[in-house]
């Protein structure tokens, strides 16, 4: 049961993935947190073919059907964005120009973004990190600092600087703190 402070009633949250390699828990646990808070999660991917989830970056698990393609997604249709990790997924998202443009559009519109594990690679590629402090999977530290961000080693970090809220976490072990923080931030945005 979510409190009135974390109610996402009437809010639509985009979940941006590629077609392959999304870490299952980093998609499904935040998705359920949005549902539990009364929001509407929407799976956005480059095309309409199923999204393959993975467990531990190596074992194929469930597939998920995208609700909308990146090309058909408009920032104006959503209140917030979640970028799950998974090394392969995050690498494909940052390599897809339309996905990167969507991430940049959320930041430009001042809408809140949450990213976990390798998900911040899309933020690096979008060029939206100058002045931001965030956490991630530790191996992204150099990429983040080279992109103008400041990296911290914390389970979750909320950065409201730069005109838009950014919530980040390191790994699936941090999902409880990640979901409680981003739902609270999204509810206030």
Secondary structure in CASP SS format (residue, H / E / C, confidence):
PFRMAT SS
TARGET T0000
AUTHOR 0000-0000-0000
METHOD secondary structure of the structure
MODEL  1
X C 1.00
X C 1.00
X C 1.00
X H 1.00
X H 1.00
X H 1.00
X C 1.00
X C 1.00
X C 1.00
X C 1.00
X C 1.00
X E 1.00
X E 1.00
X E 1.00
X E 1.00
X E 1.00
X C 1.00
X C 1.00
X C 1.00
X E 1.00
X E 1.00
X E 1.00
X E 1.00
X H 1.00
X H 1.00
X H 1.00
X H 1.00
X H 1.00
X H 1.00
X H 1.00
X H 1.00
X H 1.00
X H 1.00
X H 1.00
X H 1.00
X H 1.00
X C 1.00
X C 1.00
X C 1.00
X E 1.00
X E 1.00
X E 1.00
X E 1.00
X E 1.00
X E 1.00
X C 1.00
X C 1.00
X C 1.00
X C 1.00
X C 1.00
X E 1.00
X E 1.00
X E 1.00
X E 1.00
X E 1.00
X C 1.00
X C 1.00
X C 1.00
X E 1.00
X E 1.00
X E 1.00
X E 1.00
X E 1.00
X E 1.00
X C 1.00
X C 1.00
X C 1.00
X E 1.00
X E 1.00
X C 1.00
X C 1.00
X C 1.00
X C 1.00
X C 1.00
X H 1.00
X H 1.00
X H 1.00
X C 1.00
X C 1.00
X E 1.00
X E 1.00
X E 1.00
X E 1.00
X C 1.00
X C 1.00
X C 1.00
X H 1.00
X H 1.00
X H 1.00
X H 1.00
X H 1.00
X H 1.00
X H 1.00
X H 1.00
X H 1.00
X C 1.00
X H 1.00
X H 1.00
X H 1.00
X H 1.00
X H 1.00
X H 1.00
X H 1.00
X H 1.00
X H 1.00
X H 1.00
X H 1.00
X H 1.00
X C 1.00
X C 1.00
X C 1.00
X E 1.00
X E 1.00
X E 1.00
X E 1.00
X E 1.00
X C 1.00
X C 1.00
X C 1.00
X C 1.00
X H 1.00
X H 1.00
X H 1.00
X H 1.00
X H 1.00
X H 1.00
X C 1.00
X C 1.00
X C 1.00
X C 1.00
X C 1.00
X C 1.00
X E 1.00
X E 1.00
X C 1.00
X C 1.00
X C 1.00
X H 1.00
X H 1.00
X H 1.00
X H 1.00
X H 1.00
X H 1.00
X H 1.00
X H 1.00
X H 1.00
X C 1.00
X C 1.00
X C 1.00
X E 1.00
X E 1.00
X C 1.00
X C 1.00
X C 1.00
X C 1.00
X E 1.00
X E 1.00
X E 1.00
X E 1.00
X C 1.00
X H 1.00
X H 1.00
X H 1.00
X C 1.00
X C 1.00
X E 1.00
X E 1.00
X E 1.00
X E 1.00
X C 1.00
X C 1.00
X H 1.00
X H 1.00
X H 1.00
X H 1.00
X H 1.00
X H 1.00
X H 1.00
X H 1.00
X H 1.00
X H 1.00
X H 1.00
X H 1.00
X H 1.00
X H 1.00
X H 1.00
X H 1.00
X H 1.00
X C 1.00
END
